[in-house]
Amino acid sequence: MAEENKQYQLTCLLSPLLEQKKIEEITQKIKKWIIEKGGSFSEKEKAIICFKKRLAYPLKKYQEAFYLNLNFLLTGQPISQLNQRLNSEKDILRYLIATKQKLKSKFTPLDKKYLTGQVREDIDYQMIDKIEPLVAKEVPLSKKSVLDKAVSDKKEKVKIEELDKKLEEILKQ
């Protein structure tokens, strides 16, 4: 039984001291290894995108690294060999090979109703009328004194007319 190709994503952190030529050589090596093992790349992957980024923490005494992302199709068996090849490369600081899973969009009938806006028709308004209002809970004594003080502060507010009079007195002086 032939094993099915899975979609993988390879993310590598390369040394920041590398020149563009060396980065291209490393990516070509990786691509060559994958193709030798029966893998394939999409049309988008023909252009190599590699950019320098600051790391969250030092990695082998480097504060920055080049990020390289490759998406490819490959059977599961040669992945271990690819791991060994990547480990043997000195200029690769770290790497991660992850499988990319296809998202299946299986909506339940209720999900479809939410998407189309038909849910409002299905609400049982008789149940809503039966819901009792929430009862206020007792506040502990230490919090009551704080609440009473806040209420008393609100009562002592000055009216706007009184403020206007005081402002005029201050301005006349």
C-alpha positions in Angstrom: 0.0 0.0 0.0 1.5 3.3 -1.1 1.8 6.0 1.5 0.0 9.2 0.9 1.9 12.5 0.5 1.4 14.9 3.4 1.9 18.6 3.3 4.7 19.9 5.5 6.1 23.3 6.5 9.8 23.6 7.3 10.9 26.7 9.3 14.6 27.2 9.7 16.6 29.8 11.7 19.8 30.5 9.9 22.9 32.2 11.2 22.8 36.0 10.9 26.4 36.0 9.7 25.6 34.3 6.4 25.7 36.1 3.1 22.8 35.9 0.5 24.8 33.4 -1.6 25.3 31.0 1.3 21.6 31.3 2.2 20.6 30.4 -1.3 23.0 27.4 -1.3 21.5 26.1 1.9 17.9 26.4 0.6 18.9 24.7 -2.7 20.4 21.8 -0.7 17.3 21.4 1.4 15.1 21.5 -1.8 17.4 19.0 -3.5 17.1 16.6 -0.5 13.3 16.9 -0.5 13.1 16.3 -4.3 15.5 13.3 -4.0 13.1 11.7 -1.5 10.1 12.1 -3.8 8.8 15.4 -2.5 7.5 18.3 -4.4 7.0 22.1 -4.0 4.1 24.3 -5.0 4.5 27.1 -7.6 4.6 29.6 -4.8 7.7 28.0 -3.3 9.9 28.6 -6.3 10.7 32.1 -5.0 12.7 31.8 -1.8 11.7 34.2 0.9 14.2 34.7 3.7 14.3 37.6 6.0 16.3 38.7 9.1 14.4 39.1 12.4 15.3 39.8 16.0 15.0 36.8 18.3 13.0 36.8 21.5 16.0 35.4 23.3 19.6 34.7 22.3 20.1 31.5 20.4 23.7 30.2 20.2 24.8 33.7 21.2 23.0 35.4 18.3 20.3 38.0 18.8 19.1 37.9 15.2 18.6 35.1 12.7 17.4 34.6 9.1 13.9 33.0 8.9 13.3 30.5 6.1 9.9 28.9 5.4 9.3 26.2 2.9 6.1 24.3 2.2 6.3 20.9 0.5 4.7 17.6 -0.1 6.4 14.4 1.1 5.7 10.9 2.4 6.2 10.4 6.1 9.2 8.0 6.0 11.9 10.3 4.6 11.2 13.0 7.3 13.6 11.3 9.7 16.4 11.4 7.1 15.6 15.1 6.5 15.9 15.7 10.2 19.4 14.1 10.2 20.5 16.2 7.3 19.2 19.5 8.9 21.0 18.6 12.2 24.3 18.1 10.3 24.2 21.6 8.8 26.2 24.0 10.9 24.6 27.2 9.7 21.1 26.1 10.7 20.6 27.3 14.3 17.1 25.7 14.7 14.4 24.2 12.6 10.9 22.9 12.9 9.1 20.5 10.6 5.3 20.6 11.0 2.5 18.9 9.2 -0.1 21.2 7.7 -3.6 19.8 8.1 -6.4 20.6 5.7 -9.3 22.4 7.4 -12.6 20.6 6.9 -15.6 22.8 6.9 -18.4 20.7 8.4 -21.2 23.0 9.5 -24.0 21.6 11.6 -27.5 22.8 10.7 -27.4 25.2 13.7 -24.1 26.7 12.5 -25.7 27.3 9.1 -28.6 29.1 10.8 -26.2 31.3 12.6 -24.4 32.1 9.4 -27.6 33.0 7.5 -29.2 34.9 10.4 -32.2 32.6 10.9 -31.5 31.9 14.5 -33.8 34.7 15.8 -36.8 32.8 14.5 -35.9 29.8 16.6 -35.7 31.6 20.0 -38.3 30.5 22.5 -39.4 33.8 23.9 -41.7 32.1 26.5 -38.7 30.7 28.3 -37.2 34.2 28.5 -40.2 35.5 30.3 -39.8 32.8 33.0 -36.3 33.8 33.9 -36.2 35.4 37.3 -34.2 38.6 38.0 -31.0 38.2 39.8 -31.1 38.9 43.6 -28.5 41.3 45.0 -26.0 39.6 47.2 -25.1 40.7 50.7 -22.0 42.8 50.8 -19.5 42.1 53.6 -19.2 44.9 56.3 -15.8 46.1 55.2 -17.1 46.7 51.7 -20.3 48.3 53.0 -18.4 51.1 54.6 -16.6 51.8 51.4 -19.9 51.8 49.5 -21.5 54.1 52.0 -18.6 56.5 51.8 -18.9 56.5 48.0 -22.6 57.2 48.2 -22.1 60.1 50.7 -19.5 61.6 48.4 -22.1 61.7 45.6 -24.6 63.5 47.8 -22.1 66.3 48.6 -21.7 67.4 45.0 -22.0 71.1 44.4 -24.5 72.5 41.9 -23.3 74.2 38.7 -24.7 77.6 39.7 -22.7 77.6 43.0 -19.6 76.8 41.0 -20.2 79.6 38.6 -20.6 82.1 41.5 -17.4 81.0 43.1 -15.6 81.2 39.8 -16.8 84.8 39.3 -15.6 85.7 42.8 -12.2 84.3 42.2 -11.9 86.1 38.8 -12.9 89.4 40.3 -10.1 89.3 42.9 
